[in-house]
């Protein structure tokens, strides 16, 4: 029908009556599948679907066999891998078989003639809308919420106050920050110890070019060792003092070219654990902030802004490296009140 | 006999349900509801099914997982860590992996489903965006979808942090650094979340309850609304012959989609099980328990957090300021909080902005072919490009190592690309859309190239163009082309500024940006003209059969 229509439309020289837009030609004629026309094809499809369901059952058996074949008692890593593999393949097959079977069933044997549902606008009819407005107005009128201002206002006030306990209750989630973010375990006389192990480090052990991961020796006695470590971790580096820029403010903070810097990145707090010996750069593996040790760990690339704080160190009577004071500024990521 | 019994039993059950729940009305209203068929409609299903798999596998994991940061000494099947101190969370994760049969498989199923869950939501969102399925009346469902995606990121990240291994602990440390950067209240937020200083002893149990109850509960509720609205609106459909804005053409929920969609759940679950059986993911025993000091190089978060990590890597540090004794870390705030906030804002507002610019208040149930909405498509592709650059930037260390490049050069390249790239991609995509639209017009008016070259008696060569059937042509010509809104004069005849003139000016500008350049769909008149005086080829082709030089249009459909 529509085909005839466009034949009409296309007559040359007769543009009067040509519509502005094409017409929807309507659903094309349905094409039957092989399984609709040929009972043998339908039977074949039925067998295929059953075969897939059977494969699923086999998968379940494989899973059960795997479960009991690998008891995981005193087993090796290899056995764990085998167990995971067999259980997973069994489970996968059990599920996949059902799934593919059901879809194949739907596609080959269930009707594939397209059907049509009509749509209706979301909007209610004008009568519906008027009725809704009337109901709401009536309800509001009946409740008296518009007339009784005292009632309404006192409810609003009470409802505004009621959530306050919910907020107040959250107060004990944690302590107030106070000044703890700017304090670490380091103080005059605290020995620099190896991380891990906690063995104190002697100056002579720090050969040129070497790097030590350092914690305060008193860390293990601390009440909260992880929290303290998260602030107090330090990198110890020895390099030729000639290479390092002169900074009178830091005079006496190093000893014989042994420098101690906070290991906590001033960006978002990852450990700055990568040291490049050739260039004397420290690199944070999380976001690649790069600090130049020869410039007192100034940022030379990446998203961090501030230099890594330096820990002033000295040698005690027994030759061990010790801090002479805490860091002179907060370590780690920036925060509003750090200044 | 047994048949009879079964029938009676079924009848009894049905009666029981109907007299108590009114089941017959639900079956009558829903069971034969028509859904259209298209592969791209299954993307949202994948998201739904992987969420169900997450609930199942996650429940299994909770039977052994101990969300506690209490230090304990590990004794279990994983020999290399025997005697080591670690949190109970990490130890119980090792226990699930090494001592519980199928435990490692379930952990891997849980983790893979999480990655696929977020991925499916993202790709489903792309489908909805590029086909304009978010248009009226579905704007609110689009907003719910954006919220669901965000919740997916949230539940993914909280779950990633639970094993308390070295990698996830460093992830939490980065979160701490980001929260600290919030102006004024950053330290308070951090101390309240972690119960004091990082890492503290409460963050894992707190994240646990958020991960297993709070967010999944909200997701479940929103999924119910999301799907309820799909039923209420009836599914959108692609344009085609017989498909109109007032109907939906497809197959009934029962039995066809019960089998297809139900079967698809098993397929998704089966495939995830097979992946989890064969591909290891998050082997936490290789990383060790969390310790604030060590870290591995080349560490990346799960894929859906990559864009945030990449943004953090690209932002240069010099934008941190100290003013009046207070520190404002824009180098962290902009990539970690402002940028995702902007992305979410643009996504949520897009449907409303677009309909405002088009002054389009109609309901839309027929999907757009992406080429027919060039600005939307170009903006979407530009956005995806922006997102992908950020994702790649989060792997800048891996790329630099693999290709032996300078990480600084690579980072600078990504910095340039993230700024220059999207406008360029926008322009290119828009050009491609117009190119495709012109091609559509060409094919609609002049038929399809057949590759058959014919030589006429006069020695002239031409390629025979085959006519389109009405059905095929309909797909190419059915769409609307919006025109930009014209600006009414800002002042009335008395020279008085009209209220709202400024808003109208903005709206008109936006509308021009959207719709200034456009290719109109071919019309019947153009088709007639094309056949009348159009290309020599068709004229000659036609003249072979009919001296009038016409007859082409009606030959459709054979």
Interface residues (C-beta under 8 A of the other chain):
Chain A: X2 X3 X4 X6 X7 X9 X10 X11 X12 X13 X15 X18 X19 X20 X21 X22 X24 X25 X26 X27 X28 X67 X70 X71 X72 X74 X75 X80 X83 X84 X85 X86 X87 X88 X89 X91 X92 X93 X94 X95 X96 X97 X98 X99 X100 X101 X102 X103 X105 X106 X107 X110 X111 X112 X114 X115 X116 X117 X118 X119 X121 X122 X170 X173 X174 X175 X176 X177 X180 X181 X195 X196 X213 X215 X224 X226 X227 X229 X230 X231 X233 X263 X264 X265 X267 X268 X269 X270 X271 X273 X274 X285 X286 X287 X288 X289 X290 X299 X301 X302 X303 X304 X305 X306 X332 X333 X334 X335 X336 X337 X338 X339
Chain B: X33 X34 X77 X97 X98 X99 X100 X101 X102 X104 X105 X108 X109 X137 X170 X173 X174 X176 X177 X178 X180 X181 X182 X183 X184 X185 X186 X187 X188 X190 X191 X192 X193 X194 X195 X196 X197 X198 X199 X200 X232 X233 X234 X241 X242 X243 X244 X245 X246 X247 X248 X249 X250 X251 X252 X255 X256 X257 X259 X260 X262 X263 X264 X265 X266 X267 X268 X269 X270 X271 X273 X274 X276 X277 X278 X290 X291 X292 X293 X294 X295 X296 X297 X298 X299 X309 X312 X313 X314 X315 X316 X317 X318 X319 X320 X322 X325 X326 X327 X328 X329 X331 X332 X335 X363 X365 X396 X397 X407 X408 X411 X470 X471 X473 X474 X477 X478 X521 X522 X523 X524 X525 X527 X528 X531 X532 X548 X550 X552 X553 X554 X556 X557
